[in-house]
Structure formats: structure tokens, C-alpha cells
Amino acid sequence: MVAFEQRYEEALKAGYQRNPRPPPPPPPVSGAKSAGRPAQPPPLNLLDRLRDFKTETLAFLHDFRVPFDNNLAERDVRMVKVKQKVSGGFRTPAGAQGFAQLRGYLSTARKNAMNVFAAIRDAFAGCPFIPTAPSA
């Protein structure tokens, strides 16, 4: 793991070398108002976030329950966008809330290797699937 963290640091260092910070703006002419801080290019924004959130970025190295990518989260959000696109959106906040609750329930059941149809049947029978908290 130490080798991967070293490679991560080397990649960040190389990124900063290839994307130097812009020079500070010249001082304002007397009586003029300062233009403020100049905008930073997107590569530097990414490098700063990867540096500042190194622990979170490399969490999958230390805890194997953390997925390497966020594809599951993206898949969960994708259905909401498809529903909005197909039907033009949700008619009421209550409808959107109900849709989100149902999708969240089914997604959680699926991620816990439970049969989705059994989860629906159990919910209607008054015995919904409730996942247990992961042990640390």
C-alpha cells in the first residue's frame, strides 16, 4: 500500500509540474479597485482536491468494502434522470419523494444480494427488508 501511496504522490507532483500556478495579478493602479483572485485552471482545481482529499481518494486501499469507483452511485442517479427525461419530470414533490424512496429501497436490497421481488413482497406484507449496519 505504501508503494501505491508513493506513486500517488509522484503523480500529484508531476501534475503540479505540468500545470504551474498562474502568476499573481499585477497590483492595481493607484485609486483602482483590486480585480480579486485570478481564476485557477481546472487541472489545478483537480490536483488541489486530490491533494486535500488524499485519504478519501485512497480509502479503497485501506478498507476493501469501499469500491474503487462510484459506478453504483452513478447507476442509482441515472434512473432518476431517465424518469425525468421520459415523463418530463415529477408532477409533485411527494411523487419525487416516493420515487426516490422506492428506488433507494430496491437499490439497497440489490446491493445486499436480496431478491428484489422478495423485497417488494415482504414490504407489502408489512415486513420490509432492513439492512444491518456494517461492522467496522
Order of alpha helices (4+ residues) and beta strands (2+ residues): alpha-alpha-alpha-alpha-alpha-alpha-alpha
